[in-house]
Amino acid sequence: MENNELLEMVRSKAQGWLSKSYDADTRAQVQAMLDNEDPTELIESFYKDLEFGTGGLRGIMGVGTNRMNIYTVGAATQGLSNYLKKEFADLKQIKVVIGHDCRNNSRKFAEISADIFSANGIKVYQFEDLRPTPEMSYAIRKLGCQSGIILTASHNPKEYNGYKAYWDDGAQMIAPHDRNTIAEVNKIRSASDIKFKGNPELIEVLGKEMDQQYIQDLTTISLSQEAIARHKDMKIVYTPIHGTGVVLVPETLKAFGFTNIIHVPEQDVVSGDFPTVVSPNPEEPAALQMAVDKAKETNAELVLASDPDADRVGAAVKNNEGEWVLLNGNQTALMFVYYLITRWRELGKLQGKEYIVKTIVTTELIKTIAERNNVEMYDVYTGFKWIADVMKKNEGKKSFIGGGEESYGFLCEDFVRDKDAVSACTILAEIAAWAKDQGITLYQLLQKIYVEYGFSKEKGISVVKKGKSGAEEIEAMMKNFRENPLKEIVGSKVTLFYDFASLKGYSYNDNETITLDMPTTSNVLQYFTEDNTKVSIRPSGTEPKIKFYCEVHSKVNSIEELPEADKAAEEKINQIKTSLGI
C-alpha cells in the first residue's frame, strides 16, 4: 500500500471514532492525532485492527483500532458474546468467567466486559479482585462455563494490556472458535454496535471460596509430602513482581507444608507501573535481582518468581560455589519432567498410558527422558493452548503427567488448562525438598540429569522490529530463510528441515519430503543437524519480534566435565548467531 493510500485509509478509520458513539476524551485524542502534522502516531494507532495471536488480543494501551481501549475490548467482548449465543443457542444460560491482572486499566476493562456479557444475557462470574490466569482457567471448568476471559498482557512492558479468550475446556481458544470469534468481532463496525449497559443481576462475584477450592485441588498433585515434612523450614524467597501471585503462591506453598516463605516487600506492592523493574519478565535477570538480594541477605535456598498474571515461573538457585544463578525455562521444564516421571514411577503410577507435552522449540532432552522411561511425548506449537488441545483429545483415555515450554511456562495438573505458576512454584519447592532428601541441591539435580541424559544448552535470541515497518522486515526475513534453507550450521550438515507453514519437511539423509502431522499451519522453520544441533525460527505471536532458538548437545560422563561442555556450547551458539547474521 502506498503511503498516501495508507494515510487516507487510517484517516477514514480515525474519523469514524469522532462520532457521538465514542466518549469525549477518546474523540479529543483522535482529533489531536488527525490535526498533528506528523502522522506516525495516527498510523500506528489505526493501520490495522488488533487480532487474536498465540496469546489472544494484546497491544499498547491508547485510542485507535490497533490499541487496547474500552472500544477494542468492547468489540472483542461483543463479538465473543455473539459467537457464544450462536454456538450454545440450545443452552438456557450461557456462563463465562472474567479475571484480570494488576495492569493499569485491567479492572476497568474487566468491569466493562462484565457489563457487555451481561447486557447480552450471559451469566458472568467475575473475580472480586486480581487473580492468576490459571485460577481463571480452573474456574471455567469448576463452574461449568462455556467461556472465559482474562485481562492481562502477561510479562509485557507496562504500556501493554491484553485480552485472552478461553473456551469451555478452560483452554485458550483454537480453531475454529478463535477464527469464528474474530469473524464476529470484525462485524462490529463502531461503538454503537456494542451493548455497554450491563445487567447487574447476571453478574456474580467470585472470592476466597474459589481460591480455597483451587488451592485444595493443587495439594492433591503433591508427590513428596514426606520430603516436604522433613524440610518444611527450607528458606524460600518468593516475589510476585507486583502481580497476581502475591497472595495465592505463598498460601499454596503453606498448604503444601512449607513454613519459611520470605517475601520481597517492595515487590508485594500490586502495581501496573511495576515500579521496581524495567520489565516484569521472570526471564530477565533484573526482574529477579531484588529477590536474589533478599536470598543472599537471609541465606535462603531457593528463589521463586511469577510474572504479573502468575502463569510463568522464574527461579534462582545456588551453584556449587555458592553463587546465585538463574534457571532458564528449558532447565526448569527439564527438572519438572524428570521429577514427575521419576516420582510417578517410584509411586507405581506409570501404567503405560501416561504422556507429557512440550513445544517444538523446547529442549529435546525432554524427549530423551520420556523415551527412556516409556512415557509418550507430544510435540506441539508454541502457545499453551496447543498443550491444552492434546490434553482435551486425551481426556479420559490417557494420563497427563505434565507439559511445558521454554518460555517459563509449565503445568503439573490436569484440572487447569493453561500454564500455572502457582503450582509450578510449589512443585519446584517440592523438588528442592526431594533433592535435599537425597543430599543434593536443585543445581546438583540439574547436573545429575545432564550426566544421565546428555548435556544440552539452549539460547533464545529475540530481534525486535517495532511497528508496521518492523512487521514487514520480519516477514522479509522469514521469506528469505524459507526460500533459502540452511544446508549446514557451523560445520554440521543439516539432516532435517521443517517448514510448519506448509506442513512439509525434508530429510536430506533420505532425500525425501516429509509431511508434518500438526493440527494447523504455523509460521515456524526448524533445522536439525548431524551433531544434534537444533535451530528454530519464528515471529512472535504477541510481540514485535522475530525469535531464534538455538540448542546444542554433547555427551558428558561426569559432573566434572560439565563446565567445559557448557563453555564449548556457549562458543558454538555464538558461532550459530554469527552465521545467521543476528
Buried (B, 14 or more C-beta within 10 A) or exposed (E): EEEEEBBEBBBEBBEBBBEEBBEEEBBEBBBEBBEEEEBEBBBBBBBBBBBBBBBBBBBBBBBBBBBBBBBBBBBBBBBBBBBBBEBBEEEEEBBBBBBBBBBBBBBBBBBBBBBBBBBBEBBBBBBEBBBBBBBBBBBBBBBEBBBBBBBBBBBBBBBBBBBBBBBBBBBBBBEEBBEBBBEBBEEBEEBEBBBBEBBEEBBEEBEEEBBEBBBEBBBEBBBBEEBBEBBBEBBBBBBBBBBBBBBBBBBBBBBBBBEBBBBBEEBBBBBBEBEBBEBBBBBBEEBBBBBBBBBBEEEBBBBBBBBBBBBBBBBBBBEEEEEBBBBBBBBBBBBBBBBBBBBBBEEEBBEEEBBBBBBBBBBBBBBBBBEEBEBBBBBBBBBBBBBBBBBBEBEEEBBBBBBBBBBBBBBBBBBBBBBBBBBBBBBBBBBBBBBBBEEBBBBBBBBBBBBEBBBBBBBBBBBEBEEBEBBEBBBEBBEEBBEEBBEEBBEBEBBBBBBBBEBEBBEBEEEEEBEBEBBEEBBBBBBBBBBBBBBBBBBBBBBBBBBBBBBBBBEBEEEEBBEEBBEBBEEBBEBBBEBBEB
